[in-house]
Every structure is written in structure tokens, then in C-alpha cells.
Amino acid sequence: MTTNDVPVLLEPPVAGSEADTLIGSLERQRRTLEWKCSGLDAAGMRATVGVSAVTLGGLLKHLAVVEDDMFGRKLLGRPAAGPWSGVDWDADPQWEWRTAADDSPEALLALWRGAVARSRAAVREALASGGVEQIAHYTNARGESPSLRRLLADMVEEYARHVGHADLIRESVDGLVGEDPPRRPEAA
């Protein structure tokens, strides 16, 4: 359950609707990322693997930006939210990755959770006014506007890629491995 008592799918239904399958897939990725990034101190959030500069803190901040961009700006046409509204992305295109080391683990998780809550609300709003086939407000450089279906699929792909990064980093920090987080008591 979310803080506003709207149920959140833990995984895709075995035989559900297209919307529930896409959203359930996204929610499973979100839960796994949160699990991989929780319970760490600042050093754990700044850990890297090999020559990569990717950190768990950077992943959280990056995915918070992507959540707000994908569902706030692209889907609903809203202006940038959160701390990124004042970022000069042309001057500092790696801002979220670079600044994550300055934030506490609690602040990073809160930032990401806030963006996820806004995204969930945006998707619910969009689904209430049409299905997954509805067209987003965003138009790309080729003059195309994606459907909500495409935005959800793109977000599942974005998370899947980064959850793989989180798997490797977290294992290097304290040995935590696994595909799915333990189920919470209310989800059992």
C-alpha cells in the first residue's frame, strides 16, 4: 500500500490486463531497486564496481529524474519537478550522478520515493482519462508522440537496466544477492 492507501501491484498479474501487466512489471523493478539501495550508509551509496562511476545513490537520483520526466513532463506535459527544475542540463548533463554523493542515503531514498509517488499518481490520472493507448503530451524530434503503453514499456526497460547495475554494486558492498526482495508482511 502507498501512503494514500492506493494499492500497488507487487508484480505483474499472471493473467491481467495490459495496463496491470505493464504497471506490475514496473513495480517489481521499483521494489527490487529500493531493496538493493536500502539499509546502506553513505559509503555504501557511493560504492562503485570496477572502473564504473555508477553508484546506488546516483541510480536513485537518476531514476527520480527519469520518473518525473517520463510521467510528469512527457505524459502529462507538466514542468520539471523537484530539485531538477533549476538544473542547467546543458551545462551539467551529469548533474544527478555527480551530486548524489552529496546527499544522505535517507535523502536519496526520499527523493526517489517522492518521484515514484508522483509517477504513480500521474499514471493513475492518465489511465482514468483513457487507456494505455492514449498519446502523451511529449513530441520527439521526429514529430512523434508516444502512447502511455510505450512510456511504461520504456520505463520498465530503464529500471531493468539499472536494477542490473544495482545488483552488482550491492553485492560488492555487503554480499546482498537475490532477484526479488522479501515480501512485506502485508503483501504475503
C-alpha positions as YAML, in Angstrom:
chain: A
units: angstrom
residues:
- id: 1
  name: MET
  ca: [0.00, 0.00, 0.00]
- id: 2
  name: THR
  ca: [1.12, 3.54, -0.59]
- id: 3
  name: THR
  ca: [0.76, 6.32, 1.92]
- id: 4
  name: ASN
  ca: [-2.53, 7.36, 0.30]
- id: 5
  name: ASP
  ca: [-3.96, 3.81, 0.53]
- id: 6
  name: VAL
  ca: [-3.90, 3.16, -3.21]
- id: 7
  name: PRO
  ca: [-2.85, -0.47, -3.69]
- id: 8
  name: VAL
  ca: [0.43, -1.01, -5.52]
- id: 9
  name: LEU
  ca: [0.98, -4.19, -7.51]
- id: 10
  name: LEU
  ca: [3.95, -6.20, -6.30]
- id: 11
  name: GLU
  ca: [4.49, -7.90, -9.64]
- id: 12
  name: PRO
  ca: [2.63, -8.38, -12.91]
- id: 13
  name: PRO
  ca: [-0.55, -10.44, -12.61]
- id: 14
  name: VAL
  ca: [-0.41, -13.92, -14.11]
- id: 15
  name: ALA
  ca: [-3.31, -13.14, -16.46]
- id: 16
  name: GLY
  ca: [-4.16, -9.48, -16.05]
- id: 17
  name: SER
  ca: [-4.95, -6.53, -18.24]
- id: 18
  name: GLU
  ca: [-2.29, -4.88, -20.38]
- id: 19
  name: ALA
  ca: [-2.12, -1.90, -18.03]
- id: 20
  name: ASP
  ca: [-1.81, -4.07, -14.93]
- id: 21
  name: THR
  ca: [0.88, -6.20, -16.58]
- id: 22
  name: LEU
  ca: [2.97, -3.16, -17.57]
- id: 23
  name: ILE
  ca: [2.48, -1.45, -14.21]
- id: 24
  name: GLY
  ca: [3.13, -4.67, -12.30]
- id: 25
  name: SER
  ca: [6.37, -5.18, -14.21]
- id: 26
  name: LEU
  ca: [7.44, -1.63, -13.41]
- id: 27
  name: GLU
  ca: [6.51, -2.00, -9.75]
- id: 28
  name: ARG
  ca: [8.56, -5.20, -9.43]
- id: 29
  name: GLN
  ca: [11.59, -3.33, -10.80]
- id: 30
  name: ARG
  ca: [10.96, -0.40, -8.43]
- id: 31
  name: ARG
  ca: [10.70, -2.75, -5.43]
- id: 32
  name: THR
  ca: [13.91, -4.51, -6.38]
- id: 33
  name: LEU
  ca: [15.80, -1.23, -6.79]
- id: 34
  name: GLU
  ca: [14.55, 0.00, -3.42]
- id: 35
  name: TRP
  ca: [15.65, -3.26, -1.79]
- id: 36
  name: LYS
  ca: [19.11, -3.04, -3.35]
- id: 37
  name: CYS
  ca: [19.51, 0.59, -2.20]
- id: 38
  name: SER
  ca: [18.05, 0.31, 1.32]
- id: 39
  name: GLY
  ca: [19.86, -0.16, 4.60]
- id: 40
  name: LEU
  ca: [23.17, 1.30, 3.49]
- id: 41
  name: ASP
  ca: [25.31, 4.09, 4.87]
- id: 42
  name: ALA
  ca: [26.76, 6.90, 2.75]
- id: 43
  name: ALA
  ca: [29.82, 4.83, 1.83]
- id: 44
  name: GLY
  ca: [27.57, 2.05, 0.54]
- id: 45
  name: MET
  ca: [25.62, 4.55, -1.56]
- id: 46
  name: ARG
  ca: [28.88, 5.86, -3.07]
- id: 47
  name: ALA
  ca: [30.44, 2.44, -3.80]
- id: 48
  name: THR
  ca: [31.35, 1.59, -7.39]
- id: 49
  name: VAL
  ca: [32.32, -1.59, -9.22]
- id: 50
  name: GLY
  ca: [35.46, -1.68, -11.35]
- id: 51
  name: VAL
  ca: [36.07, 1.43, -13.39]
- id: 52
  name: SER
  ca: [32.39, 2.41, -13.47]
- id: 53
  name: ALA
  ca: [31.33, 5.67, -11.80]
- id: 54
  name: VAL
  ca: [27.76, 4.37, -11.29]
- id: 55
  name: THR
  ca: [26.68, 4.33, -7.63]
- id: 56
  name: LEU
  ca: [23.50, 3.27, -5.87]
- id: 57
  name: GLY
  ca: [22.95, 6.89, -4.81]
- id: 58
  name: GLY
  ca: [23.43, 8.01, -8.40]
- id: 59
  name: LEU
  ca: [20.95, 5.38, -9.58]
- id: 60
  name: LEU
  ca: [18.33, 6.59, -7.12]
- id: 61
  name: LYS
  ca: [18.75, 10.22, -8.11]
- id: 62
  name: HIS
  ca: [18.88, 9.41, -11.83]
- id: 63
  name: LEU
  ca: [15.72, 7.30, -11.66]
- id: 64
  name: ALA
  ca: [13.95, 10.03, -9.67]
- id: 65
  name: VAL
  ca: [14.73, 12.45, -12.51]
- id: 66
  name: VAL
  ca: [13.58, 9.90, -15.11]
- id: 67
  name: GLU
  ca: [10.33, 9.18, -13.20]
- id: 68
  name: ASP
  ca: [9.38, 12.87, -13.11]
- id: 69
  name: ASP
  ca: [10.45, 13.42, -16.70]
- id: 70
  name: MET
  ca: [8.67, 10.37, -18.10]
- id: 71
  name: PHE
  ca: [5.33, 10.70, -16.35]
- id: 72
  name: GLY
  ca: [5.16, 14.33, -15.30]
- id: 73
  name: ARG
  ca: [6.69, 16.14, -18.27]
- id: 74
  name: LYS
  ca: [6.31, 13.69, -21.17]
- id: 75
  name: LEU
  ca: [3.00, 12.05, -20.27]
- id: 76
  name: LEU
  ca: [1.12, 14.95, -18.70]
- id: 77
  name: GLY
  ca: [3.03, 17.97, -20.01]
- id: 78
  name: ARG
  ca: [3.91, 19.33, -16.58]
- id: 79
  name: PRO
  ca: [7.02, 21.42, -15.89]
- id: 80
  name: ALA
  ca: [10.06, 19.83, -14.25]
- id: 81
  name: ALA
  ca: [9.54, 18.94, -10.59]
- id: 82
  name: GLY
  ca: [11.83, 18.55, -7.63]
- id: 83
  name: PRO
  ca: [15.36, 19.85, -7.40]
- id: 84
  name: TRP
  ca: [15.91, 19.32, -11.14]
- id: 85
  name: SER
  ca: [13.62, 22.21, -12.10]
- id: 86
  name: GLY
  ca: [16.54, 24.60, -11.59]
- id: 87
  name: VAL
  ca: [19.28, 22.44, -13.13]
- id: 88
  name: ASP
  ca: [21.01, 23.71, -16.26]
- id: 89
  name: TRP
  ca: [21.16, 20.33, -18.02]
- id: 90
  name: ASP
  ca: [23.14, 21.75, -20.95]
- id: 91
  name: ALA
  ca: [25.90, 22.94, -18.63]
- id: 92
  name: ASP
  ca: [25.78, 19.90, -16.32]
- id: 93
  name: PRO
  ca: [24.23, 16.88, -18.10]
- id: 94
  name: GLN
  ca: [25.52, 14.50, -15.40]
- id: 95
  name: TRP
  ca: [24.13, 16.58, -12.52]
- id: 96
  name: GLU
  ca: [22.17, 13.82, -10.81]
- id: 97
  name: TRP
  ca: [25.09, 11.38, -10.94]
- id: 98
  name: ARG
  ca: [27.61, 13.98, -9.79]
- id: 99
  name: THR
  ca: [25.57, 15.41, -6.91]
- id: 100
  name: ALA
  ca: [24.28, 12.16, -5.44]
- id: 101
  name: ALA
  ca: [27.45, 11.77, -3.36]
- id: 102
  name: ASP
  ca: [26.48, 14.98, -1.51]
- id: 103
  name: ASP
  ca: [23.13, 13.56, -0.37]
- id: 104
  name: SER
  ca: [22.46, 11.25, 2.56]
- id: 105
  name: PRO
  ca: [21.03, 7.78, 1.93]
- id: 106
  name: GLU
  ca: [17.79, 8.91, 3.59]
- id: 107
  name: ALA
  ca: [17.54, 11.99, 1.36]
- id: 108
  name: LEU
  ca: [18.21, 9.95, -1.78]
- id: 109
  name: LEU
  ca: [15.57, 7.36, -0.93]
- id: 110
  name: ALA
  ca: [13.07, 10.09, -0.02]
- id: 111
  name: LEU
  ca: [13.76, 11.92, -3.29]
- id: 112
  name: TRP
  ca: [13.25, 8.73, -5.31]
- id: 113
  name: ARG
  ca: [10.15, 7.68, -3.34]
- id: 114
  name: GLY
  ca: [8.60, 11.12, -3.88]
- id: 115
  name: ALA
  ca: [9.19, 10.89, -7.63]
- id: 116
  name: VAL
  ca: [7.71, 7.37, -7.71]
- id: 117
  name: ALA
  ca: [4.62, 8.58, -5.82]
- id: 118
  name: ARG
  ca: [4.16, 11.41, -8.33]
- id: 119
  name: SER
  ca: [4.59, 8.96, -11.20]
- id: 120
  name: ARG
  ca: [2.03, 6.55, -9.78]
- id: 121
  name: ALA
  ca: [-0.46, 9.41, -9.44]
- id: 122
  name: ALA
  ca: [0.27, 10.62, -12.99]
- id: 123
  name: VAL
  ca: [-0.26, 7.15, -14.46]
- id: 124
  name: ARG
  ca: [-3.50, 6.69, -12.49]
- id: 125
  name: GLU
  ca: [-4.68, 10.09, -13.76]
- id: 126
  name: ALA
  ca: [-3.82, 9.20, -17.35]
- id: 127
  name: LEU
  ca: [-5.45, 5.77, -17.14]
- id: 128
  name: ALA
  ca: [-8.62, 7.33, -15.71]
- id: 129
  name: SER
  ca: [-8.90, 9.57, -18.78]
- id: 130
  name: GLY
  ca: [-8.07, 6.88, -21.36]
- id: 131
  name: GLY
  ca: [-6.23, 3.59, -21.70]
- id: 132
  name: VAL
  ca: [-2.63, 2.73, -22.34]
- id: 133
  name: GLU
  ca: [-3.14, 3.71, -25.98]
- id: 134
  name: GLN
  ca: [-3.62, 7.39, -25.16]
- id: 135
  name: ILE
  ca: [-1.00, 9.73, -26.55]
- id: 136
  name: ALA
  ca: [1.41, 11.64, -24.30]
- id: 137
  name: HIS
  ca: [1.87, 15.42, -24.43]
- id: 138
  name: TYR
  ca: [5.51, 14.98, -25.47]
- id: 139
  name: THR
  ca: [6.58, 15.08, -29.11]
- id: 140
  name: ASN
  ca: [10.04, 13.81, -30.08]
- id: 141
  name: ALA
  ca: [12.40, 15.30, -32.65]
- id: 142
  name: ARG
  ca: [10.76, 13.21, -35.40]
- id: 143
  name: GLY
  ca: [7.35, 14.70, -34.60]
- id: 144
  name: GLU
  ca: [6.08, 11.52, -32.92]
- id: 145
  name: SER
  ca: [4.16, 11.37, -29.65]
- id: 146
  name: PRO
  ca: [4.38, 8.10, -27.71]
- id: 147
  name: SER
  ca: [1.48, 6.28, -26.11]
- id: 148
  name: LEU
  ca: [1.28, 5.64, -22.38]
- id: 149
  name: ARG
  ca: [1.92, 1.98, -23.32]
- id: 150
  name: ARG
  ca: [5.28, 2.97, -24.85]
- id: 151
  name: LEU
  ca: [6.24, 5.17, -21.89]
- id: 152
  name: LEU
  ca: [5.51, 2.32, -19.45]
- id: 153
  name: ALA
  ca: [7.50, -0.15, -21.57]
- id: 154
  name: ASP
  ca: [10.39, 2.34, -21.78]
- id: 155
  name: MET
  ca: [10.34, 2.79, -18.01]
- id: 156
  name: VAL
  ca: [10.38, -0.98, -17.38]
- id: 157
  name: GLU
  ca: [13.43, -1.16, -19.68]
- id: 158
  name: GLU
  ca: [15.12, 1.77, -17.89]
- id: 159
  name: TYR
  ca: [14.65, 0.15, -14.49]
- id: 160
  name: ALA
  ca: [15.66, -3.33, -15.66]
- id: 161
  name: ARG
  ca: [18.97, -1.97, -16.94]
- id: 162
  name: HIS
  ca: [19.67, -0.08, -13.73]
- id: 163
  name: VAL
  ca: [18.49, -2.84, -11.39]
- id: 164
  name: GLY
  ca: [21.21, -4.96, -13.01]
- id: 165
  name: HIS
  ca: [23.74, -2.28, -12.09]
- id: 166
  name: ALA
  ca: [22.33, -2.16, -8.55]
- id: 167
  name: ASP
  ca: [22.66, -5.96, -8.24]
- id: 168
  name: LEU
  ca: [26.38, -5.81, -8.96]
- id: 169
  name: ILE
  ca: [27.08, -2.79, -6.79]
- id: 170
  name: ARG
  ca: [25.12, -4.06, -3.78]
- id: 171
  name: GLU
  ca: [26.76, -7.46, -3.93]
- id: 172
  name: SER
  ca: [30.16, -5.74, -3.88]
- id: 173
  name: VAL
  ca: [29.16, -3.67, -0.82]
- id: 174
  name: ASP
  ca: [27.89, -6.37, 1.54]
- id: 175
  name: GLY
  ca: [27.17, -9.53, -0.40]
- id: 176
  name: LEU
  ca: [23.39, -9.00, -0.73]
- id: 177
  name: VAL
  ca: [22.16, -11.03, -3.68]
- id: 178
  name: GLY
  ca: [18.77, -12.12, -4.95]
- id: 179
  name: GLU
  ca: [16.25, -11.44, -7.64]
- id: 180
  name: ASP
  ca: [13.25, -10.28, -5.62]
- id: 181
  name: PRO
  ca: [13.05, -8.53, -2.27]
- id: 182
  name: PRO
  ca: [11.48, -10.43, 0.60]
- id: 183
  name: ARG
  ca: [7.72, -9.94, 0.67]
- id: 184
  name: ARG
  ca: [6.47, -7.46, 3.21]
- id: 185
  name: PRO
  ca: [4.04, -8.90, 5.79]
- id: 186
  name: GLU
  ca: [1.06, -7.05, 4.26]
- id: 187
  name: ALA
  ca: [1.95, -8.47, 0.84]
- id: 188
  name: ALA
  ca: [2.22, -12.11, 1.92]
...
